Each structure stands twice: as C-alpha cells, then as structure tokens.
Amino acid sequence: MNTKALVIAIGAAALGLVFLLIYKKRFETEASGGTPIPVLTAVQDIPLGTALTENMLGVRRIPQAYLEDRFIRYSDLRRIIGVRVSMGLRSNQTVMWTDLATASDARRDLSSLVSAGMRAITIRADISNSFGGLLRPGDRVDVLGTLSRTGGESDRVTVPLLQNVLVLAAGRDTGGEAQRQVVNGSSNANTNGNPVEISQVTLSVSMEEAQLLTYAADRGGAAGRHTGLTLVLRNPEDIAILEGVPETNIDDIFEPTRRAQVSRRRRQIIERIGSSAGGL
C-alpha cells in the first residue's frame, strides 16, 4: 500500500474520531439541559432577617435550560454580601433574588418576571392545587390533566401534561415584599379572620405549553367541574424530567395487578434515592 495513502487514511480516521467525540460531548450537554451554570446555595440554615456572609453560601451547577432569572449566579456573589434575607432559608436550598430584602424587590410586576421567549398563564386553583395556601412563587410543579377522550365519563384518563414548571405567582403574591404584605394582611382574610385560599396560580410556560394547558383546562372542565388540571409540587432541586409516564385510567384503580405495578415503581424510586444518598 502506498505510504502516503496510508498516512492520509490514518489522519482521516483520527480526524473523524475527534469530530465524533466533539459531537458526542455536545449531544450529552444538550440532552442534559445545556452548559451547567454555577448558582449560589445556602450551606447552612439562614434565619429570616439575617445578613448574608460569604461563608453562608456555596455553589451548585444547574443546566442552562433550567436556569431562571430568580437564581443568583456565582458571579453576583459580591452584590448580595450583607443583604438580609426576607424569608428563612434551609441548608442546601438555592438562593434566589426573591429571597432577598432589597429595595428594588419591594414590588415585582408579573410581566417583569416572564423570561424572554416564555409566557405567563394563570390557571384556576382549588385548595389542593394551592397546597392549602402554602404554594409560593419560585416553586416548581408538574401539571396533570384529567379529561375524557370523547366527552363521556367511561374513558376519562389522567395524563402528565407538563413537568418542572416554574410558579411565577400564587394568587397576587409574585414574591415581592409589597405583594407579600398584601397577602399576609387583612385583605387576605375572610370575615372570620381565616386566610383565604389561593384561587389562581400563574405558571411560566412556552407558547405551545400555554395552548396545551388552555385546551386541557377547557376540556377537563367542560362537564361542570372546577378545572381539569392538578398541580404536583416537587423539590426545588429536582429538575429531572420523567420519560414515558403512562396515562392513568379506571383500570389502574380497580385492577390489583396495575395497583401493584404502581407500588413497585414507587419502591424502585425510593431505593434509587437511597442508593444515591448512600454514595455521597
């Protein structure tokens, strides 16, 4: 074989391998949500009203696709040293701009919280969807839809519509101090002095997701129901998207085999979490 041709073939093969590794790395990065961005977290419990110091803060990396404007990047560390927190923070909790008692945060208009390219959509919420009034801006939820394929009762199913959705506002509370005072004040209590449950929840979604929620809410509530949507609260650090989640129908409730499958999958999740914790 011609030596020159052999050298060229080896060089081409090496170059192809390099391109393959670059493509693989890029694919893995995009599949995981993009380049990890360092954000600030609390390394200890921080009581309400405490002034932040550098030794109270640590760093966690979050994929760029899941990074919201509320997160405080590591590059902004110096800007928040000495600023007091407007609510208590737990150890390992991500620190957000909405957690800080700053003058600029006194009032937060809803439109300013909507990230570029995203939309804000408000859905009706009952006590279960607002978690007894405990849901707050900055939380993340999954959205389930319960509706019928044909409009009848016999084929109603529950499907996972959206996952890892940011809550922009809970009722009138957008996370600012001014709104928080209104929510905690007398205007948020009924004649008996008891808190009024949140009646609306505003979510950050894409245009297509807004269409999906609008249609599901309309179809789910067509039979006189309050709404066809249910919110499921998740840990703020849990940004995983579950693939292939099946729909739930009446057979999953009444057939023992299907109920057992659900319980088995739950045990697998608990065991996986336990294994991950044990490896830390």
C-alpha positions as CSV (number, residue, x, y, z in Angstrom):
1,M,0.0,0.0,0.0
2,N,1.2,3.5,-0.8
3,T,2.7,5.0,2.4
4,K,1.2,8.4,1.6
5,A,-2.2,7.0,1.2
6,L,-1.9,5.1,4.5
7,V,-0.9,8.3,6.3
8,I,-3.8,10.1,4.8
9,A,-6.2,7.3,5.8
10,I,-4.9,7.3,9.4
11,G,-5.2,11.1,9.6
12,A,-8.8,11.0,8.3
13,A,-9.7,8.3,10.8
14,A,-8.2,10.3,13.6
15,L,-10.0,13.5,12.5
16,G,-13.2,11.6,12.2
17,L,-12.8,10.2,15.8
18,V,-12.2,13.8,17.1
19,F,-15.3,15.0,15.4
20,L,-17.3,12.1,16.8
21,L,-16.1,12.9,20.3
22,I,-16.9,16.5,19.9
23,Y,-20.4,15.6,18.6
24,K,-20.9,13.2,21.5
25,K,-19.9,15.8,24.1
26,R,-22.2,18.4,22.5
27,F,-25.1,15.9,22.4
28,E,-24.7,15.0,26.0
29,T,-24.6,18.6,27.0
30,E,-27.7,19.5,25.1
31,A,-29.6,16.4,26.4
32,S,-28.8,17.3,30.0
33,G,-30.1,20.8,29.6
34,G,-27.1,22.7,28.3
35,T,-23.9,24.0,29.9
36,P,-24.0,23.9,33.8
37,I,-24.1,27.4,35.3
38,P,-22.9,28.0,38.9
39,V,-25.5,29.4,41.2
40,L,-25.5,30.2,44.9
41,T,-26.9,28.0,47.6
42,A,-27.1,28.1,51.3
43,V,-24.6,25.9,53.1
44,Q,-26.4,26.3,56.4
45,D,-29.9,27.3,57.7
46,I,-30.2,31.1,57.5
47,P,-32.9,32.6,59.7
48,L,-35.3,35.4,58.5
49,G,-33.6,38.8,58.5
50,T,-30.0,37.5,58.6
51,A,-27.4,39.5,56.7
52,L,-25.7,37.2,54.2
53,T,-22.0,36.5,54.6
54,E,-19.7,34.6,52.2
55,N,-19.3,31.6,54.5
56,M,-23.1,31.1,54.4
57,L,-23.1,30.5,50.7
58,G,-21.9,27.6,48.4
59,V,-22.2,26.8,44.7
60,R,-24.4,24.4,42.8
61,R,-24.3,23.9,39.0
62,I,-27.7,23.9,37.2
63,P,-28.1,23.2,33.4
64,Q,-28.7,26.4,31.5
65,A,-32.1,25.2,30.2
66,Y,-33.4,25.1,33.7
67,L,-31.8,28.4,34.8
68,E,-34.4,31.1,35.7
69,D,-33.8,34.8,36.3
70,R,-34.7,34.2,40.0
71,F,-31.5,32.2,40.5
72,I,-28.4,34.2,41.8
73,R,-25.3,33.3,39.8
74,Y,-22.0,32.9,41.5
75,S,-20.7,35.9,39.5
76,D,-23.2,38.1,41.6
77,L,-21.8,36.9,44.9
78,R,-20.3,40.3,45.9
79,R,-23.6,42.0,45.1
80,I,-25.5,40.2,47.8
81,I,-23.0,40.1,50.7
82,G,-24.5,42.0,53.6
83,V,-28.1,41.9,52.2
84,R,-30.7,40.5,54.5
85,V,-32.9,37.6,53.6
86,S,-36.7,38.3,53.6
87,M,-37.5,34.7,54.4
88,G,-35.7,31.8,56.2
89,L,-33.5,29.6,54.0
90,R,-32.7,25.9,54.7
91,S,-29.3,24.3,54.2
92,N,-28.7,23.2,50.6
93,Q,-31.6,25.4,49.3
94,T,-30.9,27.5,46.2
95,V,-30.7,31.2,47.0
96,M,-33.0,33.4,44.8
97,W,-33.4,37.1,44.2
98,T,-36.9,36.8,45.6
99,D,-35.4,35.6,48.9
100,L,-33.6,38.9,49.5
101,A,-35.0,42.0,51.2
102,T,-33.8,44.6,48.7
103,A,-35.5,47.9,47.9
104,S,-35.7,47.0,44.2
105,D,-37.6,43.9,45.2
106,A,-40.3,45.8,47.1
107,R,-42.6,45.5,44.1
108,R,-42.4,42.8,41.4
109,D,-44.7,43.3,38.5
110,L,-45.7,40.0,36.9
111,S,-44.7,41.0,33.4
112,S,-41.1,41.6,34.6
113,L,-40.8,38.0,35.8
114,V,-41.6,36.4,32.5
115,S,-38.4,35.3,30.8
116,A,-37.8,36.2,27.1
117,G,-39.5,33.6,24.9
118,M,-41.7,32.4,27.6
119,R,-45.3,33.2,28.6
120,A,-47.3,33.6,31.9
121,I,-50.5,31.6,32.1
122,T,-52.9,31.7,35.1
123,I,-54.9,28.6,36.0
124,R,-57.7,28.3,38.5
125,A,-56.7,26.6,41.7
126,D,-58.6,24.9,44.5
127,I,-57.2,24.1,47.9
128,S,-55.4,21.0,46.6
129,N,-53.7,23.0,43.8
130,S,-52.5,25.7,46.1
131,F,-51.5,23.2,48.8
132,G,-53.6,24.9,51.4
133,G,-52.1,28.3,50.5
134,L,-48.5,27.1,51.0
135,L,-47.6,27.3,47.3
136,R,-45.3,30.3,46.7
137,P,-43.5,32.0,43.8
138,G,-40.3,30.2,42.8
139,D,-41.7,26.7,43.5
140,R,-41.7,24.1,40.7
141,V,-44.6,21.9,39.9
142,D,-45.8,19.2,37.4
143,V,-49.2,19.6,35.8
144,L,-51.6,16.7,35.4
145,G,-54.7,16.8,33.2
146,T,-57.8,14.7,33.8
147,L,-60.1,14.7,30.8
148,S,-62.2,12.5,28.5
149,R,-61.2,11.5,25.0
150,T,-64.9,11.5,23.8
151,G,-66.6,13.7,26.4
152,G,-68.1,10.8,28.4
153,E,-67.2,9.5,31.8
154,S,-66.2,6.0,30.9
155,D,-62.9,6.9,29.2
156,R,-61.6,9.7,31.5
157,V,-57.9,9.5,31.9
158,T,-55.2,11.4,33.8
159,V,-52.1,12.3,31.8
160,P,-48.9,14.2,32.7
161,L,-49.1,17.4,30.7
162,L,-46.0,19.3,31.8
163,Q,-43.1,18.8,34.1
164,N,-40.8,21.0,36.1
165,V,-42.8,24.2,35.6
166,L,-41.9,27.4,37.4
167,V,-44.6,29.1,39.6
168,L,-44.4,32.9,38.9
169,A,-47.2,33.9,41.2
170,A,-49.5,32.3,43.8
171,G,-52.7,34.4,43.9
172,R,-51.5,38.0,44.0
173,D,-48.1,37.1,45.5
174,T,-45.3,37.5,43.0
175,G,-42.5,37.2,45.6
176,G,-42.0,40.9,46.3
177,E,-42.2,42.5,49.7
178,A,-45.2,44.7,48.7
179,Q,-47.2,41.8,47.4
180,R,-46.3,39.7,50.4
181,Q,-47.6,42.3,52.8
182,V,-50.9,42.4,51.0
183,V,-51.2,38.6,51.0
184,N,-50.3,38.5,54.7
185,G,-52.6,41.4,55.6
186,S,-56.2,41.8,56.3
187,S,-57.1,41.9,52.6
188,N,-56.3,38.2,52.5
189,A,-58.5,37.1,55.3
190,N,-62.2,36.4,55.3
191,T,-64.8,37.7,57.8
192,N,-63.8,35.0,60.3
193,G,-60.2,36.1,60.2
194,N,-59.1,32.9,58.5
195,P,-56.7,33.0,55.5
196,V,-58.4,32.9,52.1
197,E,-57.1,30.1,49.9
198,I,-55.2,30.9,46.8
199,S,-57.7,30.9,43.8
200,Q,-55.2,31.3,41.0
201,V,-51.7,30.1,40.2
202,T,-49.6,31.7,37.4
203,L,-47.0,29.5,35.6
204,S,-44.1,30.2,33.3
205,V,-44.6,28.2,30.1
206,S,-43.8,28.3,26.4
207,M,-46.5,29.3,23.8
208,E,-47.1,25.7,22.9
209,E,-47.4,24.7,26.5
210,A,-49.9,27.5,27.1
211,Q,-52.0,26.2,24.3
212,L,-51.9,22.7,25.8
213,L,-53.0,23.9,29.2
214,T,-55.7,26.1,27.8
215,Y,-57.2,23.2,25.8
216,A,-56.9,20.7,28.7
217,A,-58.5,23.1,31.2
218,D,-61.4,23.8,28.9
219,R,-61.9,20.1,28.1
220,G,-61.5,18.9,31.6
221,G,-63.9,21.5,33.0
222,A,-66.5,21.0,30.2
223,A,-68.7,18.8,32.4
224,G,-69.2,21.5,35.1
225,R,-66.0,20.7,37.0
226,H,-63.8,23.4,38.5
227,T,-60.9,22.5,36.3
228,G,-59.3,19.5,34.7
229,L,-55.8,20.5,35.9
230,T,-53.9,19.4,39.0
231,L,-50.6,20.6,40.2
232,V,-48.0,18.3,41.8
233,L,-45.3,20.0,43.9
234,R,-41.7,18.9,43.5
235,N,-38.5,19.6,45.4
236,P,-36.9,22.8,44.1
237,E,-33.6,21.0,43.4
238,D,-35.3,18.2,41.5
239,I,-35.3,19.2,37.8
240,A,-35.4,15.7,36.3
241,I,-37.9,15.0,33.5
242,L,-39.5,11.6,33.7
243,E,-39.9,10.0,30.3
244,G,-42.7,7.6,29.2
245,V,-45.0,8.3,32.1
246,P,-48.2,6.3,31.3
247,E,-51.7,7.7,31.5
248,T,-53.9,6.6,34.4
249,N,-57.5,5.3,33.9
250,I,-60.1,3.5,35.9
251,D,-58.4,0.1,35.4
252,D,-55.3,1.3,37.4
253,I,-57.6,1.9,40.4
254,F,-59.7,-1.3,40.4
255,E,-57.2,-3.9,39.0
256,P,-54.9,-5.3,41.7
257,T,-52.2,-6.1,39.2
258,R,-52.0,-2.5,38.0
259,R,-52.0,-1.1,41.5
260,A,-49.2,-3.4,42.4
261,Q,-47.2,-2.1,39.4
262,V,-47.6,1.4,40.7
263,S,-46.4,0.5,44.1
264,R,-43.4,-1.4,42.7
265,R,-42.3,1.6,40.7
266,R,-42.6,3.7,43.8
267,R,-40.3,1.3,45.7
268,Q,-37.8,1.4,42.9
269,I,-37.7,5.2,43.1
270,I,-37.2,5.1,46.9
271,E,-34.4,2.5,46.6
272,R,-32.7,4.5,43.9
273,I,-32.8,7.7,46.0
274,G,-31.5,5.7,49.0
275,S,-28.6,4.3,46.9
276,S,-27.7,7.8,45.6
277,A,-27.7,9.2,49.2
278,G,-25.6,6.3,50.4
279,G,-23.0,7.1,47.7
280,L,-22.5,10.7,48.8
